[in-house]
Amino acid sequence: MASLASVDDSHLTCAICLDIVDDAVETCCCHQLFCELCVKGVSTCPLCRKNLVTSVSYVIRRMVGNIEKPCEYCKITFKRANLKSHIEVCIKKPTGCILDGCDFNGTREATLNHLITSHGKELTSQNYKIVSQQNFNDSSSTSADMICRKTNSFGRSARLGETGKYYCTGPLDTGCRCCNAFCGPTNGCNCTACFSLDLTSRKLPPGYFVNNHGYTVRKGEFWQGQRRYYCGRKVMPLVTRNGSQTDGWCGDDDGDNCDRCKIIQSQLEVGGCYSEFIQS
């Protein structure tokens, strides 16, 4: 089998930006590859001029994700799938001082040293801690904003997808087999760090979670020997594949549950990818 290093990169090039495709999509008309961002808002294929219809090319995304590329700031080489996550926390990335009135700019590493040497007193003072806590609790801050871009616990930038769930586009750490092995970017399961953002941003009480379609779920009463998770939506057939009869709703307290709630149920069980979020 040919290694990724032997693959001709020209077959993975976007015809618009002429770089290796980022978030690859394939046209239905002439089966050419483009970056998802490059054809956003484009209605006509740039090559054959037919009506442009694209689909996500998951195979190419996995191939491109395994190609190595150096970070533009620290020059350390990473797989492209992990590069965006690294850049978010790269110590050589240019950044500015976080304190109001200070115009210092430098690498993240230099900025950290600057904060210690130039603002150590402010950072450790009781007044600064109080102001910081007030800013954190302020409803106008990004920590309380349920819509804005957030940074998850993996250090990746996460945004809302079409499901209303947070996605960072990084590789999934869940071992999920129902998706394409990446967190988003628009739908499907998300990594544990983004799953945590879903719960905190929606301020869900203990025992409530979000399935991979973006709907809130919780457990119902015992039914056929177990408590199942339900989203409460009218999405069920009147007779399920296993022969159970339903009233058309997933729950809300008993009966069979929908396919999406079956997935989140398996993910929340002991040993499941989200089991760490179950409070004992």
N, C-alpha and C positions, 0 to 999 in steps of 0.2 A: 504494500500500500504506500502511495506517495505521501511524504510528510508535508505538513503545512508550509514548511520553508521552501519546498520545491514547487508550490503552486504559483502559477504566473499571476501576479497581482493585476495585470491588465484586464483579466476576466472579472475582477471585482471592483472595477472603476466606475464611478458615476459619470454619465455622459455630460453632465452639466458642470460640476465643479472640478472634474477630472482627478479627483482624489479617491481613495478607497471608500466605498460606500459606508455611510454611517446610518444605522437604523434602516437597513436595506429594504426596499420595496421593488416588486417586479411588475412591469406593465402587462396587461392582459392582451394587448394588441400585438406587440412585437417581442415581448418577453425580455426586455432590456432592464437593467438594474439602475436604480437611482437612489440617492439619499432621500429619506422621507421628508426632510426639511426642504430639500431642493425643489421638489415638485408640489409642495404645499401651495394650494391656491391655483395650480396650473390645470387648465381644462383640456388642453390639446397635447398629445405626445410630442416632445421636442424632436423625435427622430422620424416617426412615420406620419405624424400630423393627424392621426385618428383621434377620436374621443378618448381621453385619458382615463383609464380605470386601472387601479393598482391593487396589489395584495401584498401582505407582509411576507417576505422571504425568510422564513425561520432558519432554513438550512444555511443560507448565506450569512445570516446574522451570527450563527454559531461559528462558522468558519472565520469570519472577520474578527469575532470576539477572541479567537485563539491566536491571532496574529500579534506579534510583539511590536511595541512601539515605544520609543523613549519619551519620558515626560519633558515637555518643552522648558520646564523650569529647573528641575534637578538633574535631568538627563539620565535618570535611572530607567531601565527598560521594564515595561509591564505589558501584560496581555491587554489588548484594546478593551475587552469587556470590563477590566478592572481599572482602566486608566482614569476615567471620569471620577470615580470614587477617590482615587489617590490625589488627583489634582485639587479636590476640595480641601484636603488637609496637608498638602505638600508644604514643607517648611521653607522652600525656596520661592513659593508663589508670592508676588507682590501684594502687599496689604497695607492698610493705614492704621494709625493709632485709634483705639476705640473711645478715647476720652474726648469730650467736647472741648473745642478750642485748641487742640494740638494738631498740627499739620504734618507730623512725622509720617513718612512713607518709606517702606522697605520690604524686604522679604518677611515672610511669617516668622522665621527664626530671629531676624534682626528686630522685628517689632516686639516679640516676647522679651528680648533682652532690654529693649528700650523701656517697656512697661516696668520692668523690675528696677532698672537703674534711675529712671526719670520720674516715675509715678508710684514708687513703692509705698510712699506715705499715704497717698490718696486711696490706693487699692486696699490697704489694710486698716483704714480708719473706720470707726463705727458709723460715721455719717455717710460714707460712701456705700457701706453695706445696706443702710436703711434706704437710701435713694435707689440703689440697684433693685432691692426687693419691691419698692413701690413701682418701679418701671416694669418689673416682671408681672406684677399683679394688675397693672393698668390694662383695661380692656382694649386699648388702642395698640398694645404691643403685639409683635408677631407671634409671641408664645400663645396669646389668647385668640388670635385670628384663625378662624376655621377654614379660610380660603387661600391664604397666601402660601408661597413656597416655604418649606421648612427643611431643616437639617436633621436627619434621623440619627440614632445612636451609633450608626456605623460611620458617621461623618459624611454621608452622601446627601446631596440636595434632592428633596422629594417634592413632587407636585401632584395635584389631584388628577386622576384619569377620568374617563367617561363613566366609570362606575361610581365615582365619588370617593374612591379609596385613594390612599397615597401610594405613589410609585417612585422609585429612585433609579430605575433602569439597570441596576446592578444585578449580578448573578444571584439567584435564589439560594438561600442557605437552608431551605426547608426540605429538600429532597422531593419536592412536589413532582408528580407524574402526570398531572392533568394540564400543565401549561408548557411554555417553551423554555423553561429553566432560567428566565429572567424576570425581574420585578417590573412588570408593566411592559411598555410605558403607558398604556391606556386602559387595560383591563386584565382580568385574571387574578390569580393569587399574588400576594406580595411577600416580600421578605419579612422576617420577624420584627425588624426595626421599623418598617413602614406599617406593619400590622399594629404595632404599639402606638404609632401616630394616629391611626384610625380611632383607636379606643380613647386616647387622651383628648384629641381634638373634638370629638363628639361628646365628651364628658359622660361616657356611658357608665352606668352603675355596675358593680361587680356582678358577674354572671351573664352579661350582655356582650355580644361580639358582632363582627361584621363578616358576612360570607363573601365569596369571590365575585358576586354580582353587586356588592355594595349595600346589601340590605341588612338591617339589624336583626339579630337572632337571639333567642334565649330558650332554655329548656322548658318543656311542658310537663305534664303529669306522666306517671308510669303507664306505658302502653306496650303490650306484648313483652313484658319483662324488662323494659328499659325506658329511661327518660330521653326523649329525642329533642333535637334542636329544631325550632320552627321560626319562619320569618313572617307568618301570618298573611301571606299573599294568596290571591285566588289564581294559582298557577298549576293546580293538580288536575290530572285527568280523573274522571269519575270512577274509572277502574284502572289501578296501577299495573305495572308489569308483573308483580307478584300476586295479582288477583285481589288485592285489597280494594274495598270500596271507599270512596271519599266523598265529601261534600263540595270538593273543588278547591278548598283552602288548605294551605300548608299549616296545619295546627288549628287553632293556636295553643291548644293544651294537650291534644292526643291525636291518634291516628298516624297514618304514614306521613313522611315529610318529603319535600321536593328534592330533586337531584342536587341542587346547590347546597341545601342544608345537610344532605347526606355527606357531602364533601367536607364541610366545616365540622361536622360531628366527628368524622374520622381524624381530622387534623387536631381536634381538641382532646381526643382520648389519650390515655396514658401511652407515652411513646410517640404520639403524633407530633407534627412539626410545630404546632402552637400550644402544646400541652403545658408549657411553662407559664401560660397566662391563666391557667385554672388555679384559683385560690383554694387552698386546702381548708 
